[in-house]
C-alpha cells in the first residue's frame, strides 16, 4: 500500500462524514465531495447503470460540470463497450481500476466511448470502484481527469475507502427500507422476512416476535435489559464506534447459527428523534461460494474465504486444500487487499455484512 499517515487521516475524515448520512442524497453528496478531496480530479460521479434495461442514474461533483445533452443516453448505450463497466459486470470485482489498466491511449482514443462521450468533455483518464448492487446493476464511484492518469496511490485511496462507503451505503439503504416499512409494517416486513426492534428505553418490538427470535438464537435476556447479554454488548459497541470514530474499522453485524439457519442483526444508528433500531434478518440459505466471488475474489480466494468464515485456521486450510502454508498466507494477503480489511475477524464481518442472501 502506498498510503502514508496523512492519507489515512484524510480517508478517516471522509469516512466520518459519510457514515453520518441518513439519506441517499446526503450520502452521495458527501461521498463525491470526499472523493474529490482525496483524489483531485476534473469531475467525480456516482453512476448507477443497468446495462440490460438501458437505464442510468448519475450524480456529479462539481454539479456545474458541463456534460453533453446526450451524455446519459450515450453512456447507457455504450456501457457494454466500457472497459470498467465490463470488468465489474463480468468479474464482480469492485476494487479500483483505471481505463489505462485495460486500454492503451490509442485504443481509448479510437473508441466510440472517447469520440462521442469523453473526448467532448475533455476527459482523458478515468478510474472507478464499485459498491454492492443487485445484478446486473453496476453502481460505480468514478473520477475523471484531463491532464494526467491516476497513480497507484490514488487507486489505494479508493480501495481503502471502498468498504467503508459500501457499509455506509448499506446503512442508508436500510434507513430507506425502514422508513418505507414503517408505512406498511405488516405487509412489507412479512414479505422481506424482517423483524425490527426499536431501541427505546426499554427496547420495543416494531414487529411481533422479534424479541423471541433474539432469545432463540442468543439466549435469555439479561437482568438489566430485555436484550440477551451478547446482543446488549454488541449494541453498546456499535453506539460507541459511531461516537468515537477513533480508527478506520468496519462495524460488523452480529450473526448466529442455529439448526442450519443463520440470523443477522444489523444496527441502524439513531437519527433525530429516532433512537436507532436493530434489524433482525433470518436468512434462509447459507452464503454460497459464488457470493464470495461476486466480491471480486478468484475461485481459490473465494474457497479460502469460505473456510475462514467457517472458522478454519491456516493449518486446517492447508490440510483441506493440500497447499503450502505460504500459499494460504499469500491468498489471504490478496483477499485482505481486495476487500480493504486487515484481519480474519474483519474479513468475516465484511463478507457476512455485504453478501446478500
Number of C-alpha atoms within 10 A of each C-alpha: 11 11 14 9 8 9 16 17 14 14 21 20 15 22 23 18 14 24 21 18 21 22 15 14 12 14 21 22 20 19 27 24 18 21 24 18 13 19 18 14 21 19 22 28 24 22 21 20 22 18 21 12 10 13 15 20 12 14 16 19 22 15 11 8 11 10 13 13 8 11 14 18 15 16 22 21 16 17 20 15 13 18 19 25 22 15 16 25 18 11 14 22 22 27 23 24 24 22 19 18 10 13 13 11 12 8 11 21 15 11 15 15 19 18 13 16 21 23 15 12 17 15 17 19 21 23 24 26 25 29 22 23 15 9 13 14 20 24 25 24 26 24 26 24 18 16 12 11 17 21 13 14 15 18 21 19 22 25 23 23 23 23 24 25 23 18 21 21 23 17 23 22 15 18 21 15 13 19 12 13 18 14 10 11 18 13 10 16 19 13 9 11 12 18 22 25 20 19 19 12 9 10 17 16 17 16 17 13 13 19 21 13 16 19 16 10 17 19 15 16 17 13 9 10 12 17 21 19 17 14 21 15 11 17 23 10 14 18 16 12 15 15 10 9 14 11 12 17 16 19 20 22 21 18 19 14 14 10 6 9 13 17 20 17 23 22 22 23 20 16 12 7 6 12 14 19 24 22 20 23 20 20 16 12 10 11 17 13 17 13 18 23 20 20 24 21 25 19 13 14 20 22 18 24 25 19 16 19 16 10 13 15 12 18 12 14 18 18 12 11 12 9 12 13 14 11 11 19 13 12 18 21 14 15 22 17 16 20 22 23 21 14 12 16 13 18 22 19 19 22 19 19 21 19 15 12 13
